[in-house]
Amino acid sequence: QVQLVESGGDLVQPGGSLRLSCAASGSIFSIATMGWYRQAPGNQRELVAISTSGGSTNYADSVKGRFTISRDNAKNTVYLQMNSLKPEDTALYYCNADVWVRGSLRHYWGQGTQVTVSS
C-alpha cells in the first residue's frame, strides 16, 4: 500500500505565494509520474502540473509562469511552488502519483490540501 500526504495549503492574499508538498510512503519500488490537480467547488478536477521521472514537466495554461513543480526522488516527494496567486487559484489541491509496486504500475491520490486566495 502507498500513501500520499499533502501539506502546505493555507489562506493567502492575492499576489502571495505558497509551497505545497506531497510525500509518498509505503511499498514503493519507484515512482513514474507525480503531479498536482485541483478542484474548485462546482468544477471538475483539473490538471495543474505534472513531473515525470525523466524530468519533463507540464503545466496547465492558467498557471504557466506562476507555478513550478519539482521533485526530490530520494525523498519520494513532489513540491508545487505557487507564486502570484489569484482568487481563481482557490481550490482543493490533490497530489497524484503513478507508482511501481511489485511489478505493477498503480495510480494513487492524496486526500487534498486546501488553498484559499482571498483578501
N, C-alpha and C positions, 0 to 999 in steps of 0.2 A: 504494500500500500504506500501511496505517495501523498504527502500533504503539501499544500501551498499556503503560506501565511503572508498576507499583505500587511503593510503598515505605512504610516506617513500621511494618511488623509487628515484633513483639517478644514477649518473655516479660514479663508484668506480674502483679503481685499482685492478688487480688480487691479491688475498690474503686478500683483505679488507672485511669489514663487513657492513651490512645494517640491519635495522629492519623495516619491513613493518607492518602497522596497517590497520585494517578494522573494521569500526564501523557500526553496523546495527541500523536503527531507523525506526519508523513508528508503525503500528498496530501489534505489536509483543506480542503473548501470551508467547511463549517460543521458543528457538532455539534448534534444534536437532544437526545436524552436521554442522560444519563450516570448511572451508578449503581454500587452495590456489591451483590454477592451473597456468600454464604459457604457453605462445605461442610465439615461435620464428618465424621470417619471413620464410615462406615456409614450416613450420611444423604444425602438428596438435596440438590442445590444449592438454596438458598433466597434470596429477595429480602431484602436488608437495608434499602436506601434508594435512591430514585431522584430525580433532579432534571431537570426539563425545561428547554428553552431559554427558556421563558416565565417561569421562576422557581418553578413549582409543585414541591412535594416530596411524597414519600410514604414512609412507614416501615412496617416490619414491627411488629406489635403488641408483640413481645418487646423491641424497642429504643426504642420511643417514650419520650421524656422523658430518655433517656440518650445517644442518638447524634444527631449533627447533620451533615447533608450540606450542602456548599457548593461553589460553582464559581467559578473565575476564567476567564471566557470568553476574555479576552485571551491567557491562557497555555494554553488548552485543557486545563485541569487541574480535577480534582474532588477534594474532600477529604472525609474522614469523621472527625469528632471523636467519639471514643468515651469516655464517662465512666462512672463507677460500674460498671466491668467485672465480669462474673461468670464463674465457670468454664464455664458453658454458652455463653459467647460464644467459646470456643475453637474455631477453625476456620481453614481456608484462605480468605482473603478475596480475591475476584476483582473487578476493575474491568470495567465493561461500558459500551459506547458505541454509539449509533446515529449514524453519520457520513454526511454528504452528500459523496460522492466522484464527480466527473464526472457529476453529474445523477442518481446512484443513491444510495438510502439503504442503507447497509451496516452490518452488525452485527459488532462486534469485542469480543474478550475479552483481558484481560491474562493473565499467567502465574500470578498469585496471590502473596499475601504472607501469611505465617503469623502468626496471633495466638494466643498461648497465655496463658491466665489461670490461674495456679496459685500457691499459697503454697509 
